């Protein structure tokens, strides 16, 4: 996973999703960045957020992206400026 933040300028963070679990009314997503710094990041998702995520992922372009099985087994190319 690659992440960028406007607060970090053009710095790109490489991260790994470690876990996800419920806590009260939220799902907590645990992410560890590995480069250029090692941080432990936690994000919360409510049911409203999950609903929005499902709705925006129902686009034809995203469904075909996920259903492209050979893509699951190869190393992804860098997305360029995102």
Chimera marker file (.cmm) of the C-alpha trace (Angstrom):
<marker_set name="trace">
<marker id="1" x="0.000" y="0.000" z="0.000" r="1" g="1" b="0" radius="0.5"/>
<marker id="2" x="1.283" y="3.455" z="-0.876" r="1" g="1" b="0" radius="0.5"/>
<marker id="3" x="0.090" y="6.568" z="0.945" r="1" g="1" b="0" radius="0.5"/>
<marker id="4" x="0.637" y="10.275" z="0.482" r="1" g="1" b="0" radius="0.5"/>
<marker id="5" x="-0.277" y="13.183" z="2.708" r="1" g="1" b="0" radius="0.5"/>
<marker id="6" x="-0.459" y="16.847" z="1.790" r="1" g="1" b="0" radius="0.5"/>
<marker id="7" x="1.259" y="17.535" z="5.117" r="1" g="1" b="0" radius="0.5"/>
<marker id="8" x="4.325" y="15.546" z="4.013" r="1" g="1" b="0" radius="0.5"/>
<marker id="9" x="4.759" y="17.228" z="0.631" r="1" g="1" b="0" radius="0.5"/>
<marker id="10" x="5.741" y="14.698" z="-2.032" r="1" g="1" b="0" radius="0.5"/>
<marker id="11" x="6.862" y="12.107" z="0.508" r="1" g="1" b="0" radius="0.5"/>
<marker id="12" x="5.434" y="8.688" z="-0.226" r="1" g="1" b="0" radius="0.5"/>
<marker id="13" x="4.831" y="6.210" z="2.585" r="1" g="1" b="0" radius="0.5"/>
<marker id="14" x="4.988" y="2.449" z="2.044" r="1" g="1" b="0" radius="0.5"/>
<marker id="15" x="2.590" y="0.638" z="4.370" r="1" g="1" b="0" radius="0.5"/>
<marker id="16" x="1.176" y="-2.765" z="5.222" r="1" g="1" b="0" radius="0.5"/>
<marker id="17" x="-2.350" y="-3.415" z="6.500" r="1" g="1" b="0" radius="0.5"/>
<marker id="18" x="-1.840" y="-5.425" z="9.689" r="1" g="1" b="0" radius="0.5"/>
<marker id="19" x="-5.320" y="-5.971" z="11.092" r="1" g="1" b="0" radius="0.5"/>
<marker id="20" x="-8.887" y="-4.741" z="11.368" r="1" g="1" b="0" radius="0.5"/>
<marker id="21" x="-11.252" y="-5.185" z="14.276" r="1" g="1" b="0" radius="0.5"/>
<marker id="22" x="-14.388" y="-3.798" z="15.896" r="1" g="1" b="0" radius="0.5"/>
<marker id="23" x="-14.254" y="-1.400" z="18.814" r="1" g="1" b="0" radius="0.5"/>
<marker id="24" x="-17.537" y="0.089" z="19.972" r="1" g="1" b="0" radius="0.5"/>
<marker id="25" x="-19.283" y="1.673" z="16.974" r="1" g="1" b="0" radius="0.5"/>
<marker id="26" x="-16.121" y="1.651" z="14.829" r="1" g="1" b="0" radius="0.5"/>
<marker id="27" x="-13.932" y="-0.708" z="12.858" r="1" g="1" b="0" radius="0.5"/>
<marker id="28" x="-10.284" y="0.011" z="13.606" r="1" g="1" b="0" radius="0.5"/>
<marker id="29" x="-7.869" y="-0.475" z="10.691" r="1" g="1" b="0" radius="0.5"/>
<marker id="30" x="-4.268" y="-1.025" z="11.807" r="1" g="1" b="0" radius="0.5"/>
<marker id="31" x="-1.588" y="-0.020" z="9.299" r="1" g="1" b="0" radius="0.5"/>
<marker id="32" x="2.202" y="-0.077" z="9.732" r="1" g="1" b="0" radius="0.5"/>
<marker id="33" x="4.310" y="2.186" z="7.543" r="1" g="1" b="0" radius="0.5"/>
<marker id="34" x="7.711" y="0.739" z="6.668" r="1" g="1" b="0" radius="0.5"/>
<marker id="35" x="9.367" y="3.430" z="4.548" r="1" g="1" b="0" radius="0.5"/>
<marker id="36" x="10.691" y="6.100" z="4.907" r="1" g="1" b="0" radius="0.5"/>
<marker id="37" x="9.631" y="5.980" z="8.580" r="1" g="1" b="0" radius="0.5"/>
<marker id="38" x="8.140" y="3.274" z="10.780" r="1" g="1" b="0" radius="0.5"/>
<marker id="39" x="4.809" y="4.409" z="12.166" r="1" g="1" b="0" radius="0.5"/>
<marker id="40" x="1.815" y="2.536" z="13.515" r="1" g="1" b="0" radius="0.5"/>
<marker id="41" x="-1.339" y="4.168" z="12.126" r="1" g="1" b="0" radius="0.5"/>
<marker id="42" x="-4.892" y="3.507" z="13.227" r="1" g="1" b="0" radius="0.5"/>
<marker id="43" x="-7.948" y="4.568" z="11.220" r="1" g="1" b="0" radius="0.5"/>
<marker id="44" x="-11.556" y="4.239" z="12.285" r="1" g="1" b="0" radius="0.5"/>
<marker id="45" x="-14.480" y="3.361" z="10.052" r="1" g="1" b="0" radius="0.5"/>
<marker id="46" x="-18.104" y="3.715" z="11.080" r="1" g="1" b="0" radius="0.5"/>
<marker id="47" x="-20.961" y="1.897" z="9.377" r="1" g="1" b="0" radius="0.5"/>
<marker id="48" x="-21.652" y="5.149" z="7.496" r="1" g="1" b="0" radius="0.5"/>
<marker id="49" x="-18.035" y="5.112" z="6.206" r="1" g="1" b="0" radius="0.5"/>
<marker id="50" x="-18.288" y="1.420" z="5.246" r="1" g="1" b="0" radius="0.5"/>
<marker id="51" x="-21.534" y="2.103" z="3.377" r="1" g="1" b="0" radius="0.5"/>
<marker id="52" x="-19.880" y="4.948" z="1.451" r="1" g="1" b="0" radius="0.5"/>
<marker id="53" x="-16.870" y="2.740" z="0.671" r="1" g="1" b="0" radius="0.5"/>
<marker id="54" x="-19.116" y="-0.022" z="-0.689" r="1" g="1" b="0" radius="0.5"/>
<marker id="55" x="-21.109" y="2.464" z="-2.788" r="1" g="1" b="0" radius="0.5"/>
<marker id="56" x="-18.030" y="4.093" z="-4.354" r="1" g="1" b="0" radius="0.5"/>
<marker id="57" x="-16.514" y="0.656" z="-5.046" r="1" g="1" b="0" radius="0.5"/>
<marker id="58" x="-19.564" y="-0.446" z="-7.046" r="1" g="1" b="0" radius="0.5"/>
<marker id="59" x="-18.245" y="1.363" z="-10.129" r="1" g="1" b="0" radius="0.5"/>
<marker id="60" x="-17.738" y="-0.860" z="-13.165" r="1" g="1" b="0" radius="0.5"/>
<marker id="61" x="-14.066" y="0.176" z="-13.404" r="1" g="1" b="0" radius="0.5"/>
<marker id="62" x="-13.361" y="-0.914" z="-9.824" r="1" g="1" b="0" radius="0.5"/>
<marker id="63" x="-15.265" y="-4.191" z="-10.142" r="1" g="1" b="0" radius="0.5"/>
<marker id="64" x="-13.284" y="-5.106" z="-13.287" r="1" g="1" b="0" radius="0.5"/>
<marker id="65" x="-10.057" y="-4.063" z="-11.501" r="1" g="1" b="0" radius="0.5"/>
<marker id="66" x="-10.766" y="-6.427" z="-8.591" r="1" g="1" b="0" radius="0.5"/>
<marker id="67" x="-11.981" y="-9.263" z="-10.861" r="1" g="1" b="0" radius="0.5"/>
<marker id="68" x="-8.754" y="-9.255" z="-12.913" r="1" g="1" b="0" radius="0.5"/>
<marker id="69" x="-7.373" y="-12.417" z="-11.281" r="1" g="1" b="0" radius="0.5"/>
<marker id="70" x="-3.872" y="-12.337" z="-12.887" r="1" g="1" b="0" radius="0.5"/>
<marker id="71" x="-3.332" y="-8.928" z="-11.256" r="1" g="1" b="0" radius="0.5"/>
<marker id="72" x="-3.618" y="-10.581" z="-7.831" r="1" g="1" b="0" radius="0.5"/>
<marker id="73" x="-0.408" y="-12.557" z="-8.382" r="1" g="1" b="0" radius="0.5"/>
<marker id="74" x="1.971" y="-10.023" z="-9.897" r="1" g="1" b="0" radius="0.5"/>
<marker id="75" x="3.919" y="-7.173" z="-8.366" r="1" g="1" b="0" radius="0.5"/>
<marker id="76" x="1.991" y="-3.920" z="-8.927" r="1" g="1" b="0" radius="0.5"/>
<marker id="77" x="3.499" y="-1.135" z="-11.002" r="1" g="1" b="0" radius="0.5"/>
<marker id="78" x="3.892" y="2.249" z="-9.347" r="1" g="1" b="0" radius="0.5"/>
<marker id="79" x="0.787" y="4.385" z="-9.987" r="1" g="1" b="0" radius="0.5"/>
<marker id="80" x="2.757" y="7.526" z="-10.808" r="1" g="1" b="0" radius="0.5"/>
<marker id="81" x="1.577" y="10.813" z="-9.340" r="1" g="1" b="0" radius="0.5"/>
<marker id="82" x="-1.549" y="10.067" z="-7.310" r="1" g="1" b="0" radius="0.5"/>
<link id1="1" id2="2" r="1" g="1" b="0" radius="0.2"/>
<link id1="2" id2="3" r="1" g="1" b="0" radius="0.2"/>
<link id1="3" id2="4" r="1" g="1" b="0" radius="0.2"/>
<link id1="4" id2="5" r="1" g="1" b="0" radius="0.2"/>
<link id1="5" id2="6" r="1" g="1" b="0" radius="0.2"/>
<link id1="6" id2="7" r="1" g="1" b="0" radius="0.2"/>
<link id1="7" id2="8" r="1" g="1" b="0" radius="0.2"/>
<link id1="8" id2="9" r="1" g="1" b="0" radius="0.2"/>
<link id1="9" id2="10" r="1" g="1" b="0" radius="0.2"/>
<link id1="10" id2="11" r="1" g="1" b="0" radius="0.2"/>
<link id1="11" id2="12" r="1" g="1" b="0" radius="0.2"/>
<link id1="12" id2="13" r="1" g="1" b="0" radius="0.2"/>
<link id1="13" id2="14" r="1" g="1" b="0" radius="0.2"/>
<link id1="14" id2="15" r="1" g="1" b="0" radius="0.2"/>
<link id1="15" id2="16" r="1" g="1" b="0" radius="0.2"/>
<link id1="16" id2="17" r="1" g="1" b="0" radius="0.2"/>
<link id1="17" id2="18" r="1" g="1" b="0" radius="0.2"/>
<link id1="18" id2="19" r="1" g="1" b="0" radius="0.2"/>
<link id1="19" id2="20" r="1" g="1" b="0" radius="0.2"/>
<link id1="20" id2="21" r="1" g="1" b="0" radius="0.2"/>
<link id1="21" id2="22" r="1" g="1" b="0" radius="0.2"/>
<link id1="22" id2="23" r="1" g="1" b="0" radius="0.2"/>
<link id1="23" id2="24" r="1" g="1" b="0" radius="0.2"/>
<link id1="24" id2="25" r="1" g="1" b="0" radius="0.2"/>
<link id1="25" id2="26" r="1" g="1" b="0" radius="0.2"/>
<link id1="26" id2="27" r="1" g="1" b="0" radius="0.2"/>
<link id1="27" id2="28" r="1" g="1" b="0" radius="0.2"/>
<link id1="28" id2="29" r="1" g="1" b="0" radius="0.2"/>
<link id1="29" id2="30" r="1" g="1" b="0" radius="0.2"/>
<link id1="30" id2="31" r="1" g="1" b="0" radius="0.2"/>
<link id1="31" id2="32" r="1" g="1" b="0" radius="0.2"/>
<link id1="32" id2="33" r="1" g="1" b="0" radius="0.2"/>
<link id1="33" id2="34" r="1" g="1" b="0" radius="0.2"/>
<link id1="34" id2="35" r="1" g="1" b="0" radius="0.2"/>
<link id1="35" id2="36" r="1" g="1" b="0" radius="0.2"/>
<link id1="36" id2="37" r="1" g="1" b="0" radius="0.2"/>
<link id1="37" id2="38" r="1" g="1" b="0" radius="0.2"/>
<link id1="38" id2="39" r="1" g="1" b="0" radius="0.2"/>
<link id1="39" id2="40" r="1" g="1" b="0" radius="0.2"/>
<link id1="40" id2="41" r="1" g="1" b="0" radius="0.2"/>
<link id1="41" id2="42" r="1" g="1" b="0" radius="0.2"/>
<link id1="42" id2="43" r="1" g="1" b="0" radius="0.2"/>
<link id1="43" id2="44" r="1" g="1" b="0" radius="0.2"/>
<link id1="44" id2="45" r="1" g="1" b="0" radius="0.2"/>
<link id1="45" id2="46" r="1" g="1" b="0" radius="0.2"/>
<link id1="46" id2="47" r="1" g="1" b="0" radius="0.2"/>
<link id1="47" id2="48" r="1" g="1" b="0" radius="0.2"/>
<link id1="48" id2="49" r="1" g="1" b="0" radius="0.2"/>
<link id1="49" id2="50" r="1" g="1" b="0" radius="0.2"/>
<link id1="50" id2="51" r="1" g="1" b="0" radius="0.2"/>
<link id1="51" id2="52" r="1" g="1" b="0" radius="0.2"/>
<link id1="52" id2="53" r="1" g="1" b="0" radius="0.2"/>
<link id1="53" id2="54" r="1" g="1" b="0" radius="0.2"/>
<link id1="54" id2="55" r="1" g="1" b="0" radius="0.2"/>
<link id1="55" id2="56" r="1" g="1" b="0" radius="0.2"/>
<link id1="56" id2="57" r="1" g="1" b="0" radius="0.2"/>
<link id1="57" id2="58" r="1" g="1" b="0" radius="0.2"/>
<link id1="58" id2="59" r="1" g="1" b="0" radius="0.2"/>
<link id1="59" id2="60" r="1" g="1" b="0" radius="0.2"/>
<link id1="60" id2="61" r="1" g="1" b="0" radius="0.2"/>
<link id1="61" id2="62" r="1" g="1" b="0" radius="0.2"/>
<link id1="62" id2="63" r="1" g="1" b="0" radius="0.2"/>
<link id1="63" id2="64" r="1" g="1" b="0" radius="0.2"/>
<link id1="64" id2="65" r="1" g="1" b="0" radius="0.2"/>
<link id1="65" id2="66" r="1" g="1" b="0" radius="0.2"/>
<link id1="66" id2="67" r="1" g="1" b="0" radius="0.2"/>
<link id1="67" id2="68" r="1" g="1" b="0" radius="0.2"/>
<link id1="68" id2="69" r="1" g="1" b="0" radius="0.2"/>
<link id1="69" id2="70" r="1" g="1" b="0" radius="0.2"/>
<link id1="70" id2="71" r="1" g="1" b="0" radius="0.2"/>
<link id1="71" id2="72" r="1" g="1" b="0" radius="0.2"/>
<link id1="72" id2="73" r="1" g="1" b="0" radius="0.2"/>
<link id1="73" id2="74" r="1" g="1" b="0" radius="0.2"/>
<link id1="74" id2="75" r="1" g="1" b="0" radius="0.2"/>
<link id1="75" id2="76" r="1" g="1" b="0" radius="0.2"/>
<link id1="76" id2="77" r="1" g="1" b="0" radius="0.2"/>
<link id1="77" id2="78" r="1" g="1" b="0" radius="0.2"/>
<link id1="78" id2="79" r="1" g="1" b="0" radius="0.2"/>
<link id1="79" id2="80" r="1" g="1" b="0" radius="0.2"/>
<link id1="80" id2="81" r="1" g="1" b="0" radius="0.2"/>
<link id1="81" id2="82" r="1" g="1" b="0" radius="0.2"/>
</marker_set>
